[in-house]
């Protein structure tokens, strides 16, 4: 796995990799700023909030947060 990450890092730092990354960034900004792209993002945000609001999912989210960070996040509600 380390060799794969090393190869990816070397490619990303090469001129060809930088051109590819910059092209992807430009395209991503175009999509994000288009009306259709904004609607897609807004729809995803709404779905994410609906998912997180369900009690059974709150418990799963808390378990995952604790697993990843080692500590639970205090709930304000």
PDB file of N, CA, C and O in Angstrom:
ATOM      1  N   UNK A   1       0.816  -1.184   0.000  1.00  0.00           N
ATOM      2  CA  UNK A   1       0.000   0.000   0.000  1.00  0.00           C
ATOM      3  C   UNK A   1       0.868   1.259   0.000  1.00  0.00           C
ATOM      4  O   UNK A   1       0.538   2.244  -0.660  1.00  0.00           O
ATOM      5  N   UNK A   2       1.963   1.225   0.732  1.00  0.00           N
ATOM      6  CA  UNK A   2       2.837   2.389   0.800  1.00  0.00           C
ATOM      7  C   UNK A   2       3.432   2.702  -0.568  1.00  0.00           C
ATOM      8  O   UNK A   2       3.596   3.869  -0.924  1.00  0.00           O
ATOM      9  N   UNK A   3       3.759   1.657  -1.339  1.00  0.00           N
ATOM     10  CA  UNK A   3       4.344   1.913  -2.652  1.00  0.00           C
ATOM     11  C   UNK A   3       3.318   2.543  -3.585  1.00  0.00           C
ATOM     12  O   UNK A   3       3.673   3.371  -4.424  1.00  0.00           O
ATOM     13  N   UNK A   4       2.056   2.163  -3.452  1.00  0.00           N
ATOM     14  CA  UNK A   4       1.003   2.759  -4.266  1.00  0.00           C
ATOM     15  C   UNK A   4       0.846   4.237  -3.931  1.00  0.00           C
ATOM     16  O   UNK A   4       0.730   5.071  -4.829  1.00  0.00           O
ATOM     17  N   UNK A   5       0.840   4.560  -2.649  1.00  0.00           N
ATOM     18  CA  UNK A   5       0.719   5.959  -2.238  1.00  0.00           C
ATOM     19  C   UNK A   5       1.937   6.744  -2.702  1.00  0.00           C
ATOM     20  O   UNK A   5       1.808   7.897  -3.115  1.00  0.00           O
ATOM     21  N   UNK A   6       3.108   6.142  -2.641  1.00  0.00           N
ATOM     22  CA  UNK A   6       4.317   6.806  -3.138  1.00  0.00           C
ATOM     23  C   UNK A   6       4.239   7.098  -4.625  1.00  0.00           C
ATOM     24  O   UNK A   6       4.643   8.169  -5.077  1.00  0.00           O
ATOM     25  N   UNK A   7       3.714   6.136  -5.391  1.00  0.00           N
ATOM     26  CA  UNK A   7       3.565   6.343  -6.833  1.00  0.00           C
ATOM     27  C   UNK A   7       2.544   7.430  -7.126  1.00  0.00           C
ATOM     28  O   UNK A   7       2.749   8.262  -8.011  1.00  0.00           O
ATOM     29  N   UNK A   8       1.435   7.421  -6.376  1.00  0.00           N
ATOM     30  CA  UNK A   8       0.421   8.459  -6.567  1.00  0.00           C
ATOM     31  C   UNK A   8       0.971   9.837  -6.222  1.00  0.00           C
ATOM     32  O   UNK A   8       0.694  10.809  -6.924  1.00  0.00           O
ATOM     33  N   UNK A   9       1.739   9.926  -5.157  1.00  0.00           N
ATOM     34  CA  UNK A   9       2.344  11.197  -4.767  1.00  0.00           C
ATOM     35  C   UNK A   9       3.326  11.677  -5.825  1.00  0.00           C
ATOM     36  O   UNK A   9       3.344  12.858  -6.173  1.00  0.00           O
ATOM     37  N   UNK A  10       4.133  10.772  -6.328  1.00  0.00           N
ATOM     38  CA  UNK A  10       5.096  11.145  -7.369  1.00  0.00           C
ATOM     39  C   UNK A  10       4.371  11.631  -8.615  1.00  0.00           C
ATOM     40  O   UNK A  10       4.787  12.615  -9.227  1.00  0.00           O
ATOM     41  N   UNK A  11       3.287  10.950  -9.001  1.00  0.00           N
ATOM     42  CA  UNK A  11       2.520  11.385 -10.171  1.00  0.00           C
ATOM     43  C   UNK A  11       1.880  12.745  -9.917  1.00  0.00           C
ATOM     44  O   UNK A  11       1.914  13.618 -10.785  1.00  0.00           O
ATOM     45  N   UNK A  12       1.298  12.932  -8.735  1.00  0.00           N
ATOM     46  CA  UNK A  12       0.637  14.205  -8.428  1.00  0.00           C
ATOM     47  C   UNK A  12       1.618  15.366  -8.448  1.00  0.00           C
ATOM     48  O   UNK A  12       1.238  16.491  -8.772  1.00  0.00           O
ATOM     49  N   UNK A  13       2.862  15.110  -8.109  1.00  0.00           N
ATOM     50  CA  UNK A  13       3.871  16.168  -8.098  1.00  0.00           C
ATOM     51  C   UNK A  13       4.549  16.370  -9.453  1.00  0.00           C
ATOM     52  O   UNK A  13       5.308  17.323  -9.631  1.00  0.00           O
ATOM     53  N   UNK A  14       4.280  15.482 -10.401  1.00  0.00           N
ATOM     54  CA  UNK A  14       4.872  15.628 -11.734  1.00  0.00           C
ATOM     55  C   UNK A  14       4.109  16.684 -12.534  1.00  0.00           C
ATOM     56  O   UNK A  14       2.967  16.999 -12.199  1.00  0.00           O
ATOM     57  N   UNK A  15       4.717  17.231 -13.576  1.00  0.00           N
ATOM     58  CA  UNK A  15       4.006  18.226 -14.394  1.00  0.00           C
ATOM     59  C   UNK A  15       2.693  17.685 -14.965  1.00  0.00           C
ATOM     60  O   UNK A  15       1.687  18.395 -14.974  1.00  0.00           O
ATOM     61  N   UNK A  16       2.692  16.450 -15.435  1.00  0.00           N
ATOM     62  CA  UNK A  16       1.480  15.862 -15.986  1.00  0.00           C
ATOM     63  C   UNK A  16       0.412  15.709 -14.899  1.00  0.00           C
ATOM     64  O   UNK A  16      -0.763  15.982 -15.145  1.00  0.00           O
ATOM     65  N   UNK A  17       0.806  15.283 -13.721  1.00  0.00           N
ATOM     66  CA  UNK A  17      -0.131  15.132 -12.613  1.00  0.00           C
ATOM     67  C   UNK A  17      -0.707  16.457 -12.174  1.00  0.00           C
ATOM     68  O   UNK A  17      -1.897  16.557 -11.878  1.00  0.00           O
ATOM     69  N   UNK A  18       0.141  17.484 -12.129  1.00  0.00           N
ATOM     70  CA  UNK A  18      -0.350  18.819 -11.750  1.00  0.00           C
ATOM     71  C   UNK A  18      -1.339  19.352 -12.770  1.00  0.00           C
ATOM     72  O   UNK A  18      -2.338  19.970 -12.402  1.00  0.00           O
ATOM     73  N   UNK A  19      -1.068  19.117 -14.067  1.00  0.00           N
ATOM     74  CA  UNK A  19      -2.021  19.550 -15.105  1.00  0.00           C
ATOM     75  C   UNK A  19      -3.351  18.841 -14.926  1.00  0.00           C
ATOM     76  O   UNK A  19      -4.412  19.458 -15.029  1.00  0.00           O
ATOM     77  N   UNK A  20      -3.292  17.536 -14.655  1.00  0.00           N
ATOM     78  CA  UNK A  20      -4.521  16.764 -14.472  1.00  0.00           C
ATOM     79  C   UNK A  20      -5.298  17.251 -13.254  1.00  0.00           C
ATOM     80  O   UNK A  20      -6.517  17.411 -13.320  1.00  0.00           O
ATOM     81  N   UNK A  21      -4.615  17.484 -12.160  1.00  0.00           N
ATOM     82  CA  UNK A  21      -5.266  17.954 -10.939  1.00  0.00           C
ATOM     83  C   UNK A  21      -5.863  19.338 -11.155  1.00  0.00           C
ATOM     84  O   UNK A  21      -7.002  19.593 -10.764  1.00  0.00           O
ATOM     85  N   UNK A  22      -5.101  20.229 -11.775  1.00  0.00           N
ATOM     86  CA  UNK A  22      -5.616  21.571 -12.037  1.00  0.00           C
ATOM     87  C   UNK A  22      -6.830  21.524 -12.953  1.00  0.00           C
ATOM     88  O   UNK A  22      -7.785  22.272 -12.747  1.00  0.00           O
ATOM     89  N   UNK A  23      -6.810  20.668 -13.951  1.00  0.00           N
ATOM     90  CA  UNK A  23      -7.955  20.516 -14.839  1.00  0.00           C
ATOM     91  C   UNK A  23      -9.182  20.022 -14.089  1.00  0.00           C
ATOM     92  O   UNK A  23     -10.296  20.485 -14.334  1.00  0.00           O
ATOM     93  N   UNK A  24      -8.976  19.085 -13.181  1.00  0.00           N
ATOM     94  CA  UNK A  24     -10.093  18.558 -12.390  1.00  0.00           C
ATOM     95  C   UNK A  24     -10.644  19.629 -11.447  1.00  0.00           C
ATOM     96  O   UNK A  24     -11.852  19.699 -11.224  1.00  0.00           O
ATOM     97  N   UNK A  25      -9.769  20.452 -10.901  1.00  0.00           N
ATOM     98  CA  UNK A  25     -10.204  21.525 -10.008  1.00  0.00           C
ATOM     99  C   UNK A  25     -11.040  22.544 -10.775  1.00  0.00           C
ATOM    100  O   UNK A  25     -12.088  22.980 -10.299  1.00  0.00           O
ATOM    101  N   UNK A  26     -10.570  22.920 -11.966  1.00  0.00           N
ATOM    102  CA  UNK A  26     -11.313  23.879 -12.784  1.00  0.00           C
ATOM    103  C   UNK A  26     -12.680  23.320 -13.146  1.00  0.00           C
ATOM    104  O   UNK A  26     -13.688  24.016 -13.026  1.00  0.00           O
ATOM    105  N   UNK A  27     -12.721  22.070 -13.587  1.00  0.00           N
ATOM    106  CA  UNK A  27     -13.990  21.443 -13.958  1.00  0.00           C
ATOM    107  C   UNK A  27     -14.906  21.335 -12.743  1.00  0.00           C
ATOM    108  O   UNK A  27     -16.109  21.570 -12.857  1.00  0.00           O
ATOM    109  N   UNK A  28     -14.365  20.991 -11.605  1.00  0.00           N
ATOM    110  CA  UNK A  28     -15.165  20.897 -10.382  1.00  0.00           C
ATOM    111  C   UNK A  28     -15.770  22.235  -9.997  1.00  0.00           C
ATOM    112  O   UNK A  28     -16.923  22.299  -9.570  1.00  0.00           O
ATOM    113  N   UNK A  29     -14.997  23.304 -10.146  1.00  0.00           N
ATOM    114  CA  UNK A  29     -15.524  24.640  -9.848  1.00  0.00           C
ATOM    115  C   UNK A  29     -16.624  25.025 -10.817  1.00  0.00           C
ATOM    116  O   UNK A  29     -17.617  25.636 -10.424  1.00  0.00           O
ATOM    117  N   UNK A  30     -16.451  24.667 -12.092  1.00  0.00           N
ATOM    118  CA  UNK A  30     -17.490  24.954 -13.081  1.00  0.00           C
ATOM    119  C   UNK A  30     -18.795  24.242 -12.724  1.00  0.00           C
ATOM    120  O   UNK A  30     -19.875  24.830 -12.775  1.00  0.00           O
ATOM    121  N   UNK A  31     -18.673  22.973 -12.364  1.00  0.00           N
ATOM    122  CA  UNK A  31     -19.861  22.194 -12.006  1.00  0.00           C
ATOM    123  C   UNK A  31     -20.498  22.752 -10.732  1.00  0.00           C
ATOM    124  O   UNK A  31     -21.720  22.880 -10.649  1.00  0.00           O
ATOM    125  N   UNK A  32     -19.677  23.080  -9.751  1.00  0.00           N
ATOM    126  CA  UNK A  32     -20.196  23.570  -8.475  1.00  0.00           C
ATOM    127  C   UNK A  32     -20.896  24.917  -8.628  1.00  0.00           C
ATOM    128  O   UNK A  32     -21.835  25.213  -7.889  1.00  0.00           O
ATOM    129  N   UNK A  33     -20.452  25.726  -9.570  1.00  0.00           N
ATOM    130  CA  UNK A  33     -21.028  27.050  -9.744  1.00  0.00           C
ATOM    131  C   UNK A  33     -22.179  27.090 -10.741  1.00  0.00           C
ATOM    132  O   UNK A  33     -22.834  28.122 -10.886  1.00  0.00           O
ATOM    133  N   UNK A  34     -22.428  25.993 -11.420  1.00  0.00           N
ATOM    134  CA  UNK A  34     -23.541  25.958 -12.370  1.00  0.00           C
ATOM    135  C   UNK A  34     -24.849  25.781 -11.589  1.00  0.00           C
ATOM    136  O   UNK A  34     -24.841  25.220 -10.494  1.00  0.00           O
ATOM    137  N   UNK A  35     -25.962  26.251 -12.141  1.00  0.00           N
ATOM    138  CA  UNK A  35     -27.246  26.074 -11.446  1.00  0.00           C
ATOM    139  C   UNK A  35     -27.563  24.602 -11.168  1.00  0.00           C
ATOM    140  O   UNK A  35     -28.036  24.265 -10.082  1.00  0.00           O
ATOM    141  N   UNK A  36     -27.307  23.736 -12.130  1.00  0.00           N
ATOM    142  CA  UNK A  36     -27.582  22.312 -11.939  1.00  0.00           C
ATOM    143  C   UNK A  36     -26.682  21.737 -10.840  1.00  0.00           C
ATOM    144  O   UNK A  36     -27.136  20.957 -10.003  1.00  0.00           O
ATOM    145  N   UNK A  37     -25.416  22.125 -10.849  1.00  0.00           N
ATOM    146  CA  UNK A  37     -24.485  21.656  -9.826  1.00  0.00           C
ATOM    147  C   UNK A  37     -24.878  22.107  -8.440  1.00  0.00           C
ATOM    148  O   UNK A  37     -24.791  21.340  -7.481  1.00  0.00           O
ATOM    149  N   UNK A  38     -25.316  23.365  -8.328  1.00  0.00           N
ATOM    150  CA  UNK A  38     -25.754  23.876  -7.029  1.00  0.00           C
ATOM    151  C   UNK A  38     -26.974  23.110  -6.531  1.00  0.00           C
ATOM    152  O   UNK A  38     -27.094  22.831  -5.339  1.00  0.00           O
ATOM    153  N   UNK A  39     -27.874  22.772  -7.444  1.00  0.00           N
ATOM    154  CA  UNK A  39     -29.069  22.023  -7.061  1.00  0.00           C
ATOM    155  C   UNK A  39     -28.698  20.624  -6.581  1.00  0.00           C
ATOM    156  O   UNK A  39     -29.268  20.127  -5.610  1.00  0.00           O
ATOM    157  N   UNK A  40     -27.751  19.994  -7.255  1.00  0.00           N
ATOM    158  CA  UNK A  40     -27.301  18.658  -6.858  1.00  0.00           C
ATOM    159  C   UNK A  40     -26.692  18.708  -5.453  1.00  0.00           C
ATOM    160  O   UNK A  40     -26.959  17.843  -4.619  1.00  0.00           O
ATOM    161  N   UNK A  41     -25.877  19.724  -5.206  1.00  0.00           N
ATOM    162  CA  UNK A  41     -25.258  19.863  -3.884  1.00  0.00           C
ATOM    163  C   UNK A  41     -26.324  20.114  -2.827  1.00  0.00           C
ATOM    164  O   UNK A  41     -26.289  19.512  -1.754  1.00  0.00           O
ATOM    165  N   UNK A  42     -27.270  20.998  -3.121  1.00  0.00           N
ATOM    166  CA  UNK A  42     -28.329  21.291  -2.155  1.00  0.00           C
ATOM    167  C   UNK A  42     -29.171  20.052  -1.854  1.00  0.00           C
ATOM    168  O   UNK A  42     -29.541  19.815  -0.705  1.00  0.00           O
ATOM    169  N   UNK A  43     -29.472  19.264  -2.885  1.00  0.00           N
ATOM    170  CA  UNK A  43     -30.227  18.027  -2.675  1.00  0.00           C
ATOM    171  C   UNK A  43     -29.460  17.057  -1.777  1.00  0.00           C
ATOM    172  O   UNK A  43     -30.043  16.413  -0.905  1.00  0.00           O
ATOM    173  N   UNK A  44     -28.156  16.960  -2.000  1.00  0.00           N
ATOM    174  CA  UNK A  44     -27.330  16.069  -1.196  1.00  0.00           C
ATOM    175  C   UNK A  44     -27.275  16.538   0.262  1.00  0.00           C
ATOM    176  O   UNK A  44     -27.290  15.717   1.179  1.00  0.00           O
ATOM    177  N   UNK A  45     -27.213  17.836   0.472  1.00  0.00           N
ATOM    178  CA  UNK A  45     -27.196  18.381   1.831  1.00  0.00           C
ATOM    179  C   UNK A  45     -28.501  18.054   2.550  1.00  0.00           C
ATOM    180  O   UNK A  45     -28.492  17.638   3.709  1.00  0.00           O
ATOM    181  N   UNK A  46     -29.622  18.243   1.855  1.00  0.00           N
ATOM    182  CA  UNK A  46     -30.926  17.937   2.452  1.00  0.00           C
ATOM    183  C   UNK A  46     -31.011  16.455   2.809  1.00  0.00           C
ATOM    184  O   UNK A  46     -31.452  16.110   3.906  1.00  0.00           O
ATOM    185  N   UNK A  47     -30.596  15.581   1.900  1.00  0.00           N
ATOM    186  CA  UNK A  47     -30.637  14.142   2.172  1.00  0.00           C
ATOM    187  C   UNK A  47     -29.738  13.775   3.353  1.00  0.00           C
ATOM    188  O   UNK A  47     -30.098  12.947   4.190  1.00  0.00           O
ATOM    189  N   UNK A  48     -28.566  14.404   3.406  1.00  0.00           N
ATOM    190  CA  UNK A  48     -27.650  14.139   4.515  1.00  0.00           C
ATOM    191  C   UNK A  48     -28.219  14.568   5.847  1.00  0.00           C
ATOM    192  O   UNK A  48     -28.085  13.858   6.843  1.00  0.00           O
ATOM    193  N   UNK A  49     -28.855  15.728   5.871  1.00  0.00           N
ATOM    194  CA  UNK A  49     -29.463  16.210   7.114  1.00  0.00           C
ATOM    195  C   UNK A  49     -30.637  15.327   7.530  1.00  0.00           C
ATOM    196  O   UNK A  49     -30.822  15.053   8.715  1.00  0.00           O
ATOM    197  N   UNK A  50     -31.431  14.881   6.550  1.00  0.00           N
ATOM    198  CA  UNK A  50     -32.546  13.983   6.858  1.00  0.00           C
ATOM    199  C   UNK A  50     -32.022  12.666   7.429  1.00  0.00           C
ATOM    200  O   UNK A  50     -32.579  12.133   8.389  1.00  0.00           O
ATOM    201  N   UNK A  51     -30.952  12.147   6.837  1.00  0.00           N
ATOM    202  CA  UNK A  51     -30.348  10.899   7.319  1.00  0.00           C
ATOM    203  C   UNK A  51     -29.843  11.074   8.743  1.00  0.00           C
ATOM    204  O   UNK A  51     -30.079  10.222   9.599  1.00  0.00           O
ATOM    205  N   UNK A  52     -29.150  12.177   8.996  1.00  0.00           N
ATOM    206  CA  UNK A  52     -28.553  12.404  10.315  1.00  0.00           C
ATOM    207  C   UNK A  52     -29.600  12.693  11.379  1.00  0.00           C
ATOM    208  O   UNK A  52     -29.326  12.529  12.567  1.00  0.00           O
ATOM    209  N   UNK A  53     -30.791  13.120  10.979  1.00  0.00           N
ATOM    210  CA  UNK A  53     -31.833  13.463  11.945  1.00  0.00           C
ATOM    211  C   UNK A  53     -32.555  12.236  12.500  1.00  0.00           C
ATOM    212  O   UNK A  53     -33.191  12.323  13.551  1.00  0.00           O
ATOM    213  N   UNK A  54     -32.468  11.113  11.825  1.00  0.00           N
ATOM    214  CA  UNK A  54     -33.163   9.908  12.284  1.00  0.00           C
ATOM    215  C   UNK A  54     -32.441   9.343  13.510  1.00  0.00           C
ATOM    216  O   UNK A  54     -31.215   9.235  13.519  1.00  0.00           O
ATOM    217  N   UNK A  55     -33.209   8.983  14.547  1.00  0.00           N
ATOM    218  CA  UNK A  55     -32.586   8.502  15.792  1.00  0.00           C
ATOM    219  C   UNK A  55     -31.666   7.293  15.590  1.00  0.00           C
ATOM    220  O   UNK A  55     -30.593   7.228  16.189  1.00  0.00           O
ATOM    221  N   UNK A  56     -32.079   6.335  14.750  1.00  0.00           N
ATOM    222  CA  UNK A  56     -31.229   5.148  14.563  1.00  0.00           C
ATOM    223  C   UNK A  56     -29.917   5.502  13.869  1.00  0.00           C
ATOM    224  O   UNK A  56     -28.896   4.851  14.090  1.00  0.00           O
ATOM    225  N   UNK A  57     -29.948   6.530  13.035  1.00  0.00           N
ATOM    226  CA  UNK A  57     -28.726   6.948  12.351  1.00  0.00           C
ATOM    227  C   UNK A  57     -27.845   7.795  13.252  1.00  0.00           C
ATOM    228  O   UNK A  57     -26.622   7.773  13.118  1.00  0.00           O
ATOM    229  N   UNK A  58     -28.451   8.542  14.169  1.00  0.00           N
ATOM    230  CA  UNK A  58     -27.659   9.326  15.121  1.00  0.00           C
ATOM    231  C   UNK A  58     -26.763   8.398  15.932  1.00  0.00           C
ATOM    232  O   UNK A  58     -25.596   8.704  16.181  1.00  0.00           O
ATOM    233  N   UNK A  59     -27.319   7.268  16.339  1.00  0.00           N
ATOM    234  CA  UNK A  59     -26.529   6.309  17.112  1.00  0.00           C
ATOM    235  C   UNK A  59     -25.376   5.762  16.271  1.00  0.00           C
ATOM    236  O   UNK A  59     -24.253   5.645  16.762  1.00  0.00           O
ATOM    237  N   UNK A  60     -25.644   5.428  15.016  1.00  0.00           N
ATOM    238  CA  UNK A  60     -24.583   4.928  14.131  1.00  0.00           C
ATOM    239  C   UNK A  60     -23.514   5.983  13.907  1.00  0.00           C
ATOM    240  O   UNK A  60     -22.321   5.679  13.908  1.00  0.00           O
ATOM    241  N   UNK A  61     -23.942   7.221  13.716  1.00  0.00           N
ATOM    242  CA  UNK A  61     -22.987   8.319  13.504  1.00  0.00           C
ATOM    243  C   UNK A  61     -22.119   8.503  14.737  1.00  0.00           C
ATOM    244  O   UNK A  61     -20.906   8.680  14.625  1.00  0.00           O
ATOM    245  N   UNK A  62     -22.739   8.461  15.927  1.00  0.00           N
ATOM    246  CA  UNK A  62     -21.968   8.607  17.164  1.00  0.00           C
ATOM    247  C   UNK A  62     -20.968   7.468  17.341  1.00  0.00           C
ATOM    248  O   UNK A  62     -19.838   7.693  17.773  1.00  0.00           O
ATOM    249  N   UNK A  63     -21.384   6.242  17.006  1.00  0.00           N
ATOM    250  CA  UNK A  63     -20.470   5.105  17.115  1.00  0.00           C
ATOM    251  C   UNK A  63     -19.289   5.256  16.160  1.00  0.00           C
ATOM    252  O   UNK A  63     -18.146   4.979  16.524  1.00  0.00           O
ATOM    253  N   UNK A  64     -19.573   5.694  14.949  1.00  0.00           N
ATOM    254  CA  UNK A  64     -18.496   5.890  13.979  1.00  0.00           C
ATOM    255  C   UNK A  64     -17.575   7.028  14.409  1.00  0.00           C
ATOM    256  O   UNK A  64     -16.354   6.917  14.293  1.00  0.00           O
ATOM    257  N   UNK A  65     -18.153   8.120  14.905  1.00  0.00           N
ATOM    258  CA  UNK A  65     -17.339   9.247  15.382  1.00  0.00           C
ATOM    259  C   UNK A  65     -16.421   8.801  16.500  1.00  0.00           C
ATOM    260  O   UNK A  65     -15.242   9.154  16.532  1.00  0.00           O
ATOM    261  N   UNK A  66     -16.976   8.014  17.425  1.00  0.00           N
ATOM    262  CA  UNK A  66     -16.175   7.536  18.546  1.00  0.00           C
ATOM    263  C   UNK A  66     -15.066   6.601  18.061  1.00  0.00           C
ATOM    264  O   UNK A  66     -13.943   6.649  18.561  1.00  0.00           O
ATOM    265  N   UNK A  67     -15.385   5.761  17.095  1.00  0.00           N
ATOM    266  CA  UNK A  67     -14.385   4.838  16.557  1.00  0.00           C
ATOM    267  C   UNK A  67     -13.251   5.596  15.866  1.00  0.00           C
ATOM    268  O   UNK A  67     -12.083   5.230  15.998  1.00  0.00           O
ATOM    269  N   UNK A  68     -13.600   6.654  15.129  1.00  0.00           N
ATOM    270  CA  UNK A  68     -12.589   7.393  14.365  1.00  0.00           C
ATOM    271  C   UNK A  68     -11.784   8.357  15.227  1.00  0.00           C
ATOM    272  O   UNK A  68     -10.584   8.527  15.010  1.00  0.00           O
ATOM    273  N   UNK A  69     -12.434   8.991  16.202  1.00  0.00           N
ATOM    274  CA  UNK A  69     -11.755  10.009  16.987  1.00  0.00           C
ATOM    275  C   UNK A  69     -11.327   9.517  18.362  1.00  0.00           C
ATOM    276  O   UNK A  69     -10.440  10.093  18.991  1.00  0.00           O
ATOM    277  N   UNK A  70     -11.969   8.445  18.822  1.00  0.00           N
ATOM    278  CA  UNK A  70     -11.655   7.933  20.142  1.00  0.00           C
ATOM    279  C   UNK A  70     -12.462   8.595  21.249  1.00  0.00           C
ATOM    280  O   UNK A  70     -12.319   8.244  22.420  1.00  0.00           O
ATOM    281  N   UNK A  71     -13.317   9.558  20.881  1.00  0.00           N
ATOM    282  CA  UNK A  71     -14.140  10.206  21.897  1.00  0.00           C
ATOM    283  C   UNK A  71     -15.461  10.634  21.277  1.00  0.00           C
ATOM    284  O   UNK A  71     -15.503  11.042  20.116  1.00  0.00           O
ATOM    285  N   UNK A  72     -16.539  10.542  22.047  1.00  0.00           N
ATOM    286  CA  UNK A  72     -17.840  10.969  21.520  1.00  0.00           C
ATOM    287  C   UNK A  72     -17.946  12.479  21.512  1.00  0.00           C
ATOM    288  O   UNK A  72     -17.344  13.157  22.344  1.00  0.00           O
ATOM    289  N   UNK A  73     -18.715  13.003  20.570  1.00  0.00           N
ATOM    290  CA  UNK A  73     -18.972  14.437  20.520  1.00  0.00           C
ATOM    291  C   UNK A  73     -20.170  14.724  21.407  1.00  0.00           C
ATOM    292  O   UNK A  73     -21.186  14.035  21.310  1.00  0.00           O
ATOM    293  N   UNK A  74     -20.073  15.725  22.267  1.00  0.00           N
ATOM    294  CA  UNK A  74     -21.207  16.018  23.136  1.00  0.00           C
ATOM    295  C   UNK A  74     -22.396  16.515  22.316  1.00  0.00           C
ATOM    296  O   UNK A  74     -22.230  17.311  21.392  1.00  0.00           O
ATOM    297  N   UNK A  75     -23.571  16.051  22.651  1.00  0.00           N
ATOM    298  CA  UNK A  75     -24.797  16.451  21.957  1.00  0.00           C
ATOM    299  C   UNK A  75     -25.370  17.695  22.608  1.00  0.00           C
ATOM    300  O   UNK A  75     -25.421  17.791  23.834  1.00  0.00           O
ATOM    301  N   UNK A  76     -25.800  18.647  21.794  1.00  0.00           N
ATOM    302  CA  UNK A  76     -26.396  19.860  22.320  1.00  0.00           C
ATOM    303  C   UNK A  76     -27.894  19.727  22.470  1.00  0.00           C
ATOM    304  O   UNK A  76     -28.513  20.509  23.191  1.00  0.00           O
ATOM    305  N   UNK A  77     -28.503  18.732  21.791  1.00  0.00           N
ATOM    306  CA  UNK A  77     -29.962  18.587  21.885  1.00  0.00           C
ATOM    307  C   UNK A  77     -30.360  17.399  22.709  1.00  0.00           C
ATOM    308  O   UNK A  77     -31.551  17.141  22.884  1.00  0.00           O
TER     309      UNK A  77
END
